[in-house]
Amino acid sequence: MLKFIKQHMSSITDIEIFPLISFLIFFSVFVGFIIYVITMRKSTAEECANIPINDEPNQ
């Protein structure tokens, strides 16, 4: 089965670009999430940290 997949993948032209594209997508999402977390307000972070503890909704 793996031999079939390897042979099939090697027959596709320009297949070597797909790992690079997937890495760039992963890296950009990761960096975007890090930027989101760094710029998050402290009150929002505290609210998210207390979600499992609070049983009453914020009014």
CHARMM internal coordinates of N, CA and C (Angstrom, degrees):
IC EDIT
DIST 1 N 1 CA 1.4535
DIST 1 CA 1 C 1.5282
ANGL 1 N 1 CA 1 C 110.44
DIST 1 C 2 N 1.3309
ANGL 1 CA 1 C 2 N 117.21
DIHE 1 N 1 CA 1 C 2 N -48.30
DIST 2 N 2 CA 1.4546
ANGL 1 C 2 N 2 CA 120.76
DIHE 1 CA 1 C 2 N 2 CA -179.76
DIST 2 CA 2 C 1.5255
ANGL 2 N 2 CA 2 C 111.04
DIHE 1 C 2 N 2 CA 2 C -65.13
DIST 2 C 3 N 1.3222
ANGL 2 CA 2 C 3 N 116.13
DIHE 2 N 2 CA 2 C 3 N -36.32
DIST 3 N 3 CA 1.4593
ANGL 2 C 3 N 3 CA 120.46
DIHE 2 CA 2 C 3 N 3 CA 178.45
DIST 3 CA 3 C 1.5307
ANGL 3 N 3 CA 3 C 110.10
DIHE 2 C 3 N 3 CA 3 C -63.04
DIST 3 C 4 N 1.3139
ANGL 3 CA 3 C 4 N 116.72
DIHE 3 N 3 CA 3 C 4 N -40.01
DIST 4 N 4 CA 1.4627
ANGL 3 C 4 N 4 CA 121.57
DIHE 3 CA 3 C 4 N 4 CA 178.10
DIST 4 CA 4 C 1.5233
ANGL 4 N 4 CA 4 C 110.72
DIHE 3 C 4 N 4 CA 4 C -63.53
DIST 4 C 5 N 1.3185
ANGL 4 CA 4 C 5 N 116.58
DIHE 4 N 4 CA 4 C 5 N -43.06
DIST 5 N 5 CA 1.4655
ANGL 4 C 5 N 5 CA 120.66
DIHE 4 CA 4 C 5 N 5 CA -179.36
DIST 5 CA 5 C 1.5224
ANGL 5 N 5 CA 5 C 110.42
DIHE 4 C 5 N 5 CA 5 C -65.73
DIST 5 C 6 N 1.3333
ANGL 5 CA 5 C 6 N 117.21
DIHE 5 N 5 CA 5 C 6 N -44.34
DIST 6 N 6 CA 1.4637
ANGL 5 C 6 N 6 CA 120.27
DIHE 5 CA 5 C 6 N 6 CA 178.91
DIST 6 CA 6 C 1.5207
ANGL 6 N 6 CA 6 C 111.33
DIHE 5 C 6 N 6 CA 6 C -61.36
DIST 6 C 7 N 1.3104
ANGL 6 CA 6 C 7 N 116.17
DIHE 6 N 6 CA 6 C 7 N -43.09
DIST 7 N 7 CA 1.4566
ANGL 6 C 7 N 7 CA 120.08
DIHE 6 CA 6 C 7 N 7 CA -179.36
DIST 7 CA 7 C 1.5327
ANGL 7 N 7 CA 7 C 110.33
DIHE 6 C 7 N 7 CA 7 C -66.04
DIST 7 C 8 N 1.3085
ANGL 7 CA 7 C 8 N 116.32
DIHE 7 N 7 CA 7 C 8 N -41.12
DIST 8 N 8 CA 1.4663
ANGL 7 C 8 N 8 CA 120.34
DIHE 7 CA 7 C 8 N 8 CA 179.43
DIST 8 CA 8 C 1.5249
ANGL 8 N 8 CA 8 C 111.15
DIHE 7 C 8 N 8 CA 8 C -65.97
DIST 8 C 9 N 1.3247
ANGL 8 CA 8 C 9 N 117.15
DIHE 8 N 8 CA 8 C 9 N -42.43
DIST 9 N 9 CA 1.4629
ANGL 8 C 9 N 9 CA 120.76
DIHE 8 CA 8 C 9 N 9 CA -179.67
DIST 9 CA 9 C 1.5218
ANGL 9 N 9 CA 9 C 111.69
DIHE 8 C 9 N 9 CA 9 C -66.54
DIST 9 C 10 N 1.3114
ANGL 9 CA 9 C 10 N 117.74
DIHE 9 N 9 CA 9 C 10 N -35.85
DIST 10 N 10 CA 1.4640
ANGL 9 C 10 N 10 CA 119.81
DIHE 9 CA 9 C 10 N 10 CA -179.18
DIST 10 CA 10 C 1.5218
ANGL 10 N 10 CA 10 C 111.67
DIHE 9 C 10 N 10 CA 10 C -71.06
DIST 10 C 11 N 1.3159
ANGL 10 CA 10 C 11 N 117.32
DIHE 10 N 10 CA 10 C 11 N -19.13
DIST 11 N 11 CA 1.4625
ANGL 10 C 11 N 11 CA 119.65
DIHE 10 CA 10 C 11 N 11 CA 179.21
DIST 11 CA 11 C 1.5277
ANGL 11 N 11 CA 11 C 112.71
DIHE 10 C 11 N 11 CA 11 C -82.72
DIST 11 C 12 N 1.3317
ANGL 11 CA 11 C 12 N 117.36
DIHE 11 N 11 CA 11 C 12 N -12.41
DIST 12 N 12 CA 1.4654
ANGL 11 C 12 N 12 CA 121.33
DIHE 11 CA 11 C 12 N 12 CA 179.99
DIST 12 CA 12 C 1.5287
ANGL 12 N 12 CA 12 C 108.69
DIHE 11 C 12 N 12 CA 12 C -82.29
DIST 12 C 13 N 1.3081
ANGL 12 CA 12 C 13 N 116.31
DIHE 12 N 12 CA 12 C 13 N 128.90
DIST 13 N 13 CA 1.4621
ANGL 12 C 13 N 13 CA 119.55
DIHE 12 CA 12 C 13 N 13 CA 179.33
DIST 13 CA 13 C 1.5230
ANGL 13 N 13 CA 13 C 110.43
DIHE 12 C 13 N 13 CA 13 C -76.24
DIST 13 C 14 N 1.3001
ANGL 13 CA 13 C 14 N 115.90
DIHE 13 N 13 CA 13 C 14 N 144.59
DIST 14 N 14 CA 1.4723
ANGL 13 C 14 N 14 CA 124.49
DIHE 13 CA 13 C 14 N 14 CA 179.14
DIST 14 CA 14 C 1.5241
ANGL 14 N 14 CA 14 C 113.02
DIHE 13 C 14 N 14 CA 14 C 58.98
DIST 14 C 15 N 1.3220
ANGL 14 CA 14 C 15 N 117.50
DIHE 14 N 14 CA 14 C 15 N 34.04
DIST 15 N 15 CA 1.4731
ANGL 14 C 15 N 15 CA 120.98
DIHE 14 CA 14 C 15 N 15 CA 179.52
DIST 15 CA 15 C 1.5334
ANGL 15 N 15 CA 15 C 111.29
DIHE 14 C 15 N 15 CA 15 C -72.55
DIST 15 C 16 N 1.3300
ANGL 15 CA 15 C 16 N 117.59
DIHE 15 N 15 CA 15 C 16 N -21.61
DIST 16 N 16 CA 1.4625
ANGL 15 C 16 N 16 CA 120.38
DIHE 15 CA 15 C 16 N 16 CA -175.82
DIST 16 CA 16 C 1.5237
ANGL 16 N 16 CA 16 C 112.64
DIHE 15 C 16 N 16 CA 16 C -69.73
DIST 16 C 17 N 1.3151
ANGL 16 CA 16 C 17 N 118.94
DIHE 16 N 16 CA 16 C 17 N -10.92
DIST 17 N 17 CA 1.4595
ANGL 16 C 17 N 17 CA 121.42
DIHE 16 CA 16 C 17 N 17 CA 179.71
DIST 17 CA 17 C 1.5374
ANGL 17 N 17 CA 17 C 111.52
DIHE 16 C 17 N 17 CA 17 C -80.18
DIST 17 C 18 N 1.3172
ANGL 17 CA 17 C 18 N 118.64
DIHE 17 N 17 CA 17 C 18 N -23.91
DIST 18 N 18 CA 1.4664
ANGL 17 C 18 N 18 CA 121.58
DIHE 17 CA 17 C 18 N 18 CA -175.94
DIST 18 CA 18 C 1.5272
ANGL 18 N 18 CA 18 C 113.91
DIHE 17 C 18 N 18 CA 18 C -64.94
DIST 18 C 19 N 1.3391
ANGL 18 CA 18 C 19 N 120.44
DIHE 18 N 18 CA 18 C 19 N -41.55
DIST 19 N 19 CA 1.4709
ANGL 18 C 19 N 19 CA 117.69
DIHE 18 CA 18 C 19 N 19 CA 175.43
DIST 19 CA 19 C 1.5266
ANGL 19 N 19 CA 19 C 112.53
DIHE 18 C 19 N 19 CA 19 C -62.63
DIST 19 C 20 N 1.3208
ANGL 19 CA 19 C 20 N 116.83
DIHE 19 N 19 CA 19 C 20 N -35.66
DIST 20 N 20 CA 1.4571
ANGL 19 C 20 N 20 CA 120.42
DIHE 19 CA 19 C 20 N 20 CA 178.16
DIST 20 CA 20 C 1.5253
ANGL 20 N 20 CA 20 C 111.06
DIHE 19 C 20 N 20 CA 20 C -66.33
DIST 20 C 21 N 1.3096
ANGL 20 CA 20 C 21 N 116.92
DIHE 20 N 20 CA 20 C 21 N -42.01
DIST 21 N 21 CA 1.4660
ANGL 20 C 21 N 21 CA 120.91
DIHE 20 CA 20 C 21 N 21 CA 178.45
DIST 21 CA 21 C 1.5283
ANGL 21 N 21 CA 21 C 110.56
DIHE 20 C 21 N 21 CA 21 C -64.06
DIST 21 C 22 N 1.3224
ANGL 21 CA 21 C 22 N 117.44
DIHE 21 N 21 CA 21 C 22 N -43.34
DIST 22 N 22 CA 1.4652
ANGL 21 C 22 N 22 CA 119.80
DIHE 21 CA 21 C 22 N 22 CA -179.69
DIST 22 CA 22 C 1.5241
ANGL 22 N 22 CA 22 C 111.07
DIHE 21 C 22 N 22 CA 22 C -66.43
DIST 22 C 23 N 1.3392
ANGL 22 CA 22 C 23 N 117.23
DIHE 22 N 22 CA 22 C 23 N -36.72
DIST 23 N 23 CA 1.4617
ANGL 22 C 23 N 23 CA 119.86
DIHE 22 CA 22 C 23 N 23 CA 176.76
DIST 23 CA 23 C 1.5236
ANGL 23 N 23 CA 23 C 110.88
DIHE 22 C 23 N 23 CA 23 C -65.01
DIST 23 C 24 N 1.3243
ANGL 23 CA 23 C 24 N 117.22
DIHE 23 N 23 CA 23 C 24 N -43.21
DIST 24 N 24 CA 1.4610
ANGL 23 C 24 N 24 CA 120.33
DIHE 23 CA 23 C 24 N 24 CA 179.67
DIST 24 CA 24 C 1.5265
ANGL 24 N 24 CA 24 C 111.94
DIHE 23 C 24 N 24 CA 24 C -64.26
DIST 24 C 25 N 1.3198
ANGL 24 CA 24 C 25 N 117.56
DIHE 24 N 24 CA 24 C 25 N -38.35
DIST 25 N 25 CA 1.4668
ANGL 24 C 25 N 25 CA 120.64
DIHE 24 CA 24 C 25 N 25 CA 176.79
DIST 25 CA 25 C 1.5241
ANGL 25 N 25 CA 25 C 110.46
DIHE 24 C 25 N 25 CA 25 C -64.81
DIST 25 C 26 N 1.3384
ANGL 25 CA 25 C 26 N 117.00
DIHE 25 N 25 CA 25 C 26 N -46.17
DIST 26 N 26 CA 1.4627
ANGL 25 C 26 N 26 CA 120.67
DIHE 25 CA 25 C 26 N 26 CA 178.90
DIST 26 CA 26 C 1.5196
ANGL 26 N 26 CA 26 C 110.74
DIHE 25 C 26 N 26 CA 26 C -61.30
DIST 26 C 27 N 1.3314
ANGL 26 CA 26 C 27 N 116.63
DIHE 26 N 26 CA 26 C 27 N -46.62
DIST 27 N 27 CA 1.4567
ANGL 26 C 27 N 27 CA 121.05
DIHE 26 CA 26 C 27 N 27 CA -176.77
DIST 27 CA 27 C 1.5239
ANGL 27 N 27 CA 27 C 111.19
DIHE 26 C 27 N 27 CA 27 C -64.16
DIST 27 C 28 N 1.3218
ANGL 27 CA 27 C 28 N 117.99
DIHE 27 N 27 CA 27 C 28 N -41.51
DIST 28 N 28 CA 1.4623
ANGL 27 C 28 N 28 CA 120.29
DIHE 27 CA 27 C 28 N 28 CA -179.38
DIST 28 CA 28 C 1.5260
ANGL 28 N 28 CA 28 C 111.51
DIHE 27 C 28 N 28 CA 28 C -67.92
DIST 28 C 29 N 1.3221
ANGL 28 CA 28 C 29 N 118.13
DIHE 28 N 28 CA 28 C 29 N -38.46
DIST 29 N 29 CA 1.4684
ANGL 28 C 29 N 29 CA 120.62
DIHE 28 CA 28 C 29 N 29 CA 176.54
DIST 29 CA 29 C 1.5265
ANGL 29 N 29 CA 29 C 110.03
DIHE 28 C 29 N 29 CA 29 C -65.97
DIST 29 C 30 N 1.3323
ANGL 29 CA 29 C 30 N 117.24
DIHE 29 N 29 CA 29 C 30 N -41.98
DIST 30 N 30 CA 1.4617
ANGL 29 C 30 N 30 CA 121.72
DIHE 29 CA 29 C 30 N 30 CA 179.34
DIST 30 CA 30 C 1.5253
ANGL 30 N 30 CA 30 C 110.40
DIHE 29 C 30 N 30 CA 30 C -62.54
DIST 30 C 31 N 1.3176
ANGL 30 CA 30 C 31 N 117.87
DIHE 30 N 30 CA 30 C 31 N -47.38
DIST 31 N 31 CA 1.4632
ANGL 30 C 31 N 31 CA 121.42
DIHE 30 CA 30 C 31 N 31 CA 179.77
DIST 31 CA 31 C 1.5285
ANGL 31 N 31 CA 31 C 110.28
DIHE 30 C 31 N 31 CA 31 C -65.07
DIST 31 C 32 N 1.3170
ANGL 31 CA 31 C 32 N 117.59
DIHE 31 N 31 CA 31 C 32 N -39.48
DIST 32 N 32 CA 1.4563
ANGL 31 C 32 N 32 CA 120.60
DIHE 31 CA 31 C 32 N 32 CA 177.29
DIST 32 CA 32 C 1.5209
ANGL 32 N 32 CA 32 C 112.19
DIHE 31 C 32 N 32 CA 32 C -61.92
DIST 32 C 33 N 1.3252
ANGL 32 CA 32 C 33 N 116.89
DIHE 32 N 32 CA 32 C 33 N -40.91
DIST 33 N 33 CA 1.4589
ANGL 32 C 33 N 33 CA 120.34
DIHE 32 CA 32 C 33 N 33 CA 178.41
DIST 33 CA 33 C 1.5250
ANGL 33 N 33 CA 33 C 110.88
DIHE 32 C 33 N 33 CA 33 C -66.88
DIST 33 C 34 N 1.3268
ANGL 33 CA 33 C 34 N 117.57
DIHE 33 N 33 CA 33 C 34 N -40.39
DIST 34 N 34 CA 1.4661
ANGL 33 C 34 N 34 CA 120.90
DIHE 33 CA 33 C 34 N 34 CA 178.09
DIST 34 CA 34 C 1.5326
ANGL 34 N 34 CA 34 C 110.21
DIHE 33 C 34 N 34 CA 34 C -62.87
DIST 34 C 35 N 1.3235
ANGL 34 CA 34 C 35 N 117.32
DIHE 34 N 34 CA 34 C 35 N -42.86
DIST 35 N 35 CA 1.4667
ANGL 34 C 35 N 35 CA 120.59
DIHE 34 CA 34 C 35 N 35 CA 177.93
DIST 35 CA 35 C 1.5242
ANGL 35 N 35 CA 35 C 110.37
DIHE 34 C 35 N 35 CA 35 C -63.56
DIST 35 C 36 N 1.3350
ANGL 35 CA 35 C 36 N 117.08
DIHE 35 N 35 CA 35 C 36 N -40.07
DIST 36 N 36 CA 1.4682
ANGL 35 C 36 N 36 CA 120.82
DIHE 35 CA 35 C 36 N 36 CA 178.10
DIST 36 CA 36 C 1.5277
ANGL 36 N 36 CA 36 C 110.89
DIHE 35 C 36 N 36 CA 36 C -62.14
DIST 36 C 37 N 1.3101
ANGL 36 CA 36 C 37 N 117.20
DIHE 36 N 36 CA 36 C 37 N -43.27
DIST 37 N 37 CA 1.4649
ANGL 36 C 37 N 37 CA 120.63
DIHE 36 CA 36 C 37 N 37 CA -178.49
DIST 37 CA 37 C 1.5253
ANGL 37 N 37 CA 37 C 110.74
DIHE 36 C 37 N 37 CA 37 C -68.63
DIST 37 C 38 N 1.3239
ANGL 37 CA 37 C 38 N 117.33
DIHE 37 N 37 CA 37 C 38 N -39.86
DIST 38 N 38 CA 1.4619
ANGL 37 C 38 N 38 CA 120.19
DIHE 37 CA 37 C 38 N 38 CA -179.14
DIST 38 CA 38 C 1.5289
ANGL 38 N 38 CA 38 C 111.02
DIHE 37 C 38 N 38 CA 38 C -66.69
DIST 38 C 39 N 1.3185
ANGL 38 CA 38 C 39 N 117.59
DIHE 38 N 38 CA 38 C 39 N -37.88
DIST 39 N 39 CA 1.4648
ANGL 38 C 39 N 39 CA 120.28
DIHE 38 CA 38 C 39 N 39 CA -177.53
DIST 39 CA 39 C 1.5305
ANGL 39 N 39 CA 39 C 113.47
DIHE 38 C 39 N 39 CA 39 C -89.23
DIST 39 C 40 N 1.3215
ANGL 39 CA 39 C 40 N 117.78
DIHE 39 N 39 CA 39 C 40 N 1.63
DIST 40 N 40 CA 1.4634
ANGL 39 C 40 N 40 CA 121.59
DIHE 39 CA 39 C 40 N 40 CA -179.42
DIST 40 CA 40 C 1.5306
ANGL 40 N 40 CA 40 C 109.97
DIHE 39 C 40 N 40 CA 40 C -67.39
DIST 40 C 41 N 1.3128
ANGL 40 CA 40 C 41 N 116.06
DIHE 40 N 40 CA 40 C 41 N 141.20
DIST 41 N 41 CA 1.4608
ANGL 40 C 41 N 41 CA 120.33
DIHE 40 CA 40 C 41 N 41 CA 176.15
DIST 41 CA 41 C 1.5218
ANGL 41 N 41 CA 41 C 109.50
DIHE 40 C 41 N 41 CA 41 C -66.68
DIST 41 C 42 N 1.3295
ANGL 41 CA 41 C 42 N 114.89
DIHE 41 N 41 CA 41 C 42 N 149.13
DIST 42 N 42 CA 1.4582
ANGL 41 C 42 N 42 CA 119.83
DIHE 41 CA 41 C 42 N 42 CA -178.96
DIST 42 CA 42 C 1.5248
ANGL 42 N 42 CA 42 C 111.13
DIHE 41 C 42 N 42 CA 42 C -64.67
DIST 42 C 43 N 1.3184
ANGL 42 CA 42 C 43 N 117.41
DIHE 42 N 42 CA 42 C 43 N -36.20
DIST 43 N 43 CA 1.4653
ANGL 42 C 43 N 43 CA 120.39
DIHE 42 CA 42 C 43 N 43 CA -179.89
DIST 43 CA 43 C 1.5292
ANGL 43 N 43 CA 43 C 110.82
DIHE 42 C 43 N 43 CA 43 C -65.28
DIST 43 C 44 N 1.3235
ANGL 43 CA 43 C 44 N 116.96
DIHE 43 N 43 CA 43 C 44 N -37.16
DIST 44 N 44 CA 1.4662
ANGL 43 C 44 N 44 CA 120.53
DIHE 43 CA 43 C 44 N 44 CA 177.92
DIST 44 CA 44 C 1.5197
ANGL 44 N 44 CA 44 C 110.38
DIHE 43 C 44 N 44 CA 44 C -67.11
DIST 44 C 45 N 1.3336
ANGL 44 CA 44 C 45 N 116.57
DIHE 44 N 44 CA 44 C 45 N -40.73
DIST 45 N 45 CA 1.4598
ANGL 44 C 45 N 45 CA 120.39
DIHE 44 CA 44 C 45 N 45 CA 179.08
DIST 45 CA 45 C 1.5267
ANGL 45 N 45 CA 45 C 110.93
DIHE 44 C 45 N 45 CA 45 C -64.94
DIST 45 C 46 N 1.3238
ANGL 45 CA 45 C 46 N 116.88
DIHE 45 N 45 CA 45 C 46 N -40.97
DIST 46 N 46 CA 1.4666
ANGL 45 C 46 N 46 CA 120.01
DIHE 45 CA 45 C 46 N 46 CA 178.46
DIST 46 CA 46 C 1.5233
ANGL 46 N 46 CA 46 C 111.05
DIHE 45 C 46 N 46 CA 46 C -66.52
DIST 46 C 47 N 1.3262
ANGL 46 CA 46 C 47 N 116.97
DIHE 46 N 46 CA 46 C 47 N -38.76
DIST 47 N 47 CA 1.4633
ANGL 46 C 47 N 47 CA 120.60
DIHE 46 CA 46 C 47 N 47 CA 177.90
DIST 47 CA 47 C 1.5287
ANGL 47 N 47 CA 47 C 110.53
DIHE 46 C 47 N 47 CA 47 C -63.34
DIST 47 C 48 N 1.3186
ANGL 47 CA 47 C 48 N 116.90
DIHE 47 N 47 CA 47 C 48 N -42.66
DIST 48 N 48 CA 1.4696
ANGL 47 C 48 N 48 CA 120.41
DIHE 47 CA 47 C 48 N 48 CA 178.31
DIST 48 CA 48 C 1.5209
ANGL 48 N 48 CA 48 C 111.43
DIHE 47 C 48 N 48 CA 48 C -66.69
DIST 48 C 49 N 1.3208
ANGL 48 CA 48 C 49 N 116.94
DIHE 48 N 48 CA 48 C 49 N -34.23
DIST 49 N 49 CA 1.4625
ANGL 48 C 49 N 49 CA 120.36
DIHE 48 CA 48 C 49 N 49 CA 179.64
DIST 49 CA 49 C 1.5206
ANGL 49 N 49 CA 49 C 111.39
DIHE 48 C 49 N 49 CA 49 C -69.62
DIST 49 C 50 N 1.3366
ANGL 49 CA 49 C 50 N 117.91
DIHE 49 N 49 CA 49 C 50 N -28.35
DIST 50 N 50 CA 1.4602
ANGL 49 C 50 N 50 CA 121.70
DIHE 49 CA 49 C 50 N 50 CA -177.48
DIST 50 CA 50 C 1.5205
ANGL 50 N 50 CA 50 C 113.70
DIHE 49 C 50 N 50 CA 50 C -95.80
DIST 50 C 51 N 1.3087
ANGL 50 CA 50 C 51 N 118.59
DIHE 50 N 50 CA 50 C 51 N 4.10
DIST 51 N 51 CA 1.4671
ANGL 50 C 51 N 51 CA 121.00
DIHE 50 CA 50 C 51 N 51 CA -178.24
DIST 51 CA 51 C 1.5330
ANGL 51 N 51 CA 51 C 112.28
DIHE 50 C 51 N 51 CA 51 C -57.38
DIST 51 C 52 N 1.3345
ANGL 51 CA 51 C 52 N 119.92
DIHE 51 N 51 CA 51 C 52 N -47.17
DIST 52 N 52 CA 1.4674
ANGL 51 C 52 N 52 CA 118.01
DIHE 51 CA 51 C 52 N 52 CA -178.95
DIST 52 CA 52 C 1.5282
ANGL 52 N 52 CA 52 C 113.36
DIHE 51 C 52 N 52 CA 52 C -68.24
DIST 52 C 53 N 1.3336
ANGL 52 CA 52 C 53 N 117.13
DIHE 52 N 52 CA 52 C 53 N -21.39
DIST 53 N 53 CA 1.4627
ANGL 52 C 53 N 53 CA 120.73
DIHE 52 CA 52 C 53 N 53 CA -175.51
DIST 53 CA 53 C 1.5203
ANGL 53 N 53 CA 53 C 111.40
DIHE 52 C 53 N 53 CA 53 C -87.73
DIST 53 C 54 N 1.3197
ANGL 53 CA 53 C 54 N 117.57
DIHE 53 N 53 CA 53 C 54 N -41.33
DIST 54 N 54 CA 1.4667
ANGL 53 C 54 N 54 CA 121.89
DIHE 53 CA 53 C 54 N 54 CA -176.23
DIST 54 CA 54 C 1.5219
ANGL 54 N 54 CA 54 C 110.75
DIHE 53 C 54 N 54 CA 54 C -74.38
DIST 54 C 55 N 1.3319
ANGL 54 CA 54 C 55 N 114.95
DIHE 54 N 54 CA 54 C 55 N 128.71
DIST 55 N 55 CA 1.4565
ANGL 54 C 55 N 55 CA 120.53
DIHE 54 CA 54 C 55 N 55 CA 174.63
DIST 55 CA 55 C 1.5229
ANGL 55 N 55 CA 55 C 111.35
DIHE 54 C 55 N 55 CA 55 C -102.79
DIST 55 C 56 N 1.3157
ANGL 55 CA 55 C 56 N 116.64
DIHE 55 N 55 CA 55 C 56 N -18.48
DIST 56 N 56 CA 1.4516
ANGL 55 C 56 N 56 CA 120.50
DIHE 55 CA 55 C 56 N 56 CA -177.52
DIST 56 CA 56 C 1.5302
ANGL 56 N 56 CA 56 C 109.89
DIHE 55 C 56 N 56 CA 56 C -98.50
DIST 56 C 57 N 1.3267
ANGL 56 CA 56 C 57 N 117.23
DIHE 56 N 56 CA 56 C 57 N 139.13
DIST 57 N 57 CA 1.4700
ANGL 56 C 57 N 57 CA 119.91
DIHE 56 CA 56 C 57 N 57 CA 179.78
DIST 57 CA 57 C 1.5216
ANGL 57 N 57 CA 57 C 111.37
DIHE 56 C 57 N 57 CA 57 C -73.27
DIST 57 C 58 N 1.3279
ANGL 57 CA 57 C 58 N 116.28
DIHE 57 N 57 CA 57 C 58 N 152.64
DIST 58 N 58 CA 1.4690
ANGL 57 C 58 N 58 CA 120.64
DIHE 57 CA 57 C 58 N 58 CA 176.83
DIST 58 CA 58 C 1.5171
ANGL 58 N 58 CA 58 C 109.52
DIHE 57 C 58 N 58 CA 58 C -73.36
DIST 58 C 59 N 1.3120
ANGL 58 CA 58 C 59 N 116.50
DIHE 58 N 58 CA 58 C 59 N 133.50
DIST 59 N 59 CA 1.4632
ANGL 58 C 59 N 59 CA 122.25
DIHE 58 CA 58 C 59 N 59 CA -178.98
DIST 59 CA 59 C 1.4985
ANGL 59 N 59 CA 59 C 109.15
DIHE 58 C 59 N 59 CA 59 C -113.66
END
COOR INIT
IC SEED 1 N 1 CA 1 C
IC BUILD
